[in-house]
Amino acid sequence: MTDEVDAGLTKLVQSLSARPALHHASLAVSSADGQRRWAGGSGPQGSAEPEVRPEAPFFIASITKRFIITLVLQGHARFGA
């Protein structure tokens, strides 16, 4: 990743976590060939710990359905029916 892309993605994650309705933001991006990857996270702005740590709570509500269906579809695409 270039420095400009890294800075832009970092700014995006920070701006997302600054929204009043969000607690934390985490983003991971990978190229189709897996050669380029970026991951980052941010906590609430102005908090004592704005960095996202493994023990930080994530409020995922009911979006787990999207994760499950993504795994199912990936498995179907890889192994077929």
C-alpha positions in Angstrom: 0.0 0.0 0.0 1.1 3.5 -0.7 1.4 6.1 2.1 -1.5 8.0 0.6 -3.8 4.9 0.6 -2.8 4.1 4.1 -3.5 7.7 5.3 -6.8 7.7 3.5 -8.0 4.4 5.0 -6.8 5.5 8.4 -8.7 8.7 8.1 -11.8 6.8 7.0 -11.7 4.5 10.0 -11.2 7.4 12.4 -14.1 9.4 10.8 -16.4 6.4 11.2 -15.6 5.9 14.8 -16.2 9.6 15.5 -19.9 9.2 14.5 -22.1 9.5 17.6 -23.9 6.2 16.9 -20.7 4.1 16.6 -18.4 2.9 19.3 -15.5 1.5 17.3 -14.7 0.9 13.7 -12.6 -1.8 12.2 -11.7 -2.2 8.5 -9.7 -4.8 6.6 -9.0 -4.7 2.9 -7.2 -7.2 0.7 -6.6 -7.4 -3.0 -8.0 -10.4 -4.9 -4.6 -12.0 -5.2 -3.9 -11.5 -1.5 -0.7 -9.5 -2.2 -1.9 -6.2 -0.8 -3.5 -6.0 2.6 -4.5 -3.3 5.0 -6.2 -3.4 8.4 -6.9 -0.8 11.0 -9.3 0.2 13.7 -10.2 3.2 15.9 -12.1 3.8 19.0 -14.2 6.8 20.1 -12.4 10.1 19.5 -11.3 11.8 22.7 -11.5 8.6 24.7 -8.6 7.5 26.9 -7.9 4.6 24.6 -8.8 5.5 21.0 -6.9 2.5 19.7 -8.8 -0.7 19.1 -7.4 -3.5 21.2 -8.3 -7.2 21.3 -10.2 -6.8 24.5 -12.3 -3.8 23.2 -16.0 -4.6 23.0 -17.6 -4.5 19.5 -21.3 -4.0 19.3 -22.2 -6.1 16.3 -25.9 -6.4 17.0 -27.5 -8.7 14.4 -24.9 -8.3 11.7 -23.6 -11.8 12.5 -26.1 -13.1 9.9 -24.0 -11.4 7.2 -20.8 -13.0 8.5 -22.4 -16.4 8.5 -23.9 -16.1 5.0 -20.5 -14.8 3.7 -18.8 -17.9 5.1 -21.5 -20.2 3.6 -21.1 -18.5 0.2 -17.3 -18.6 0.3 -17.5 -22.3 1.1 -20.0 -22.9 -1.7 -17.8 -21.1 -4.2 -14.7 -22.9 -3.1 -16.0 -26.5 -2.7 -19.2 -26.4 -4.8 -22.5 -27.9 -4.0 
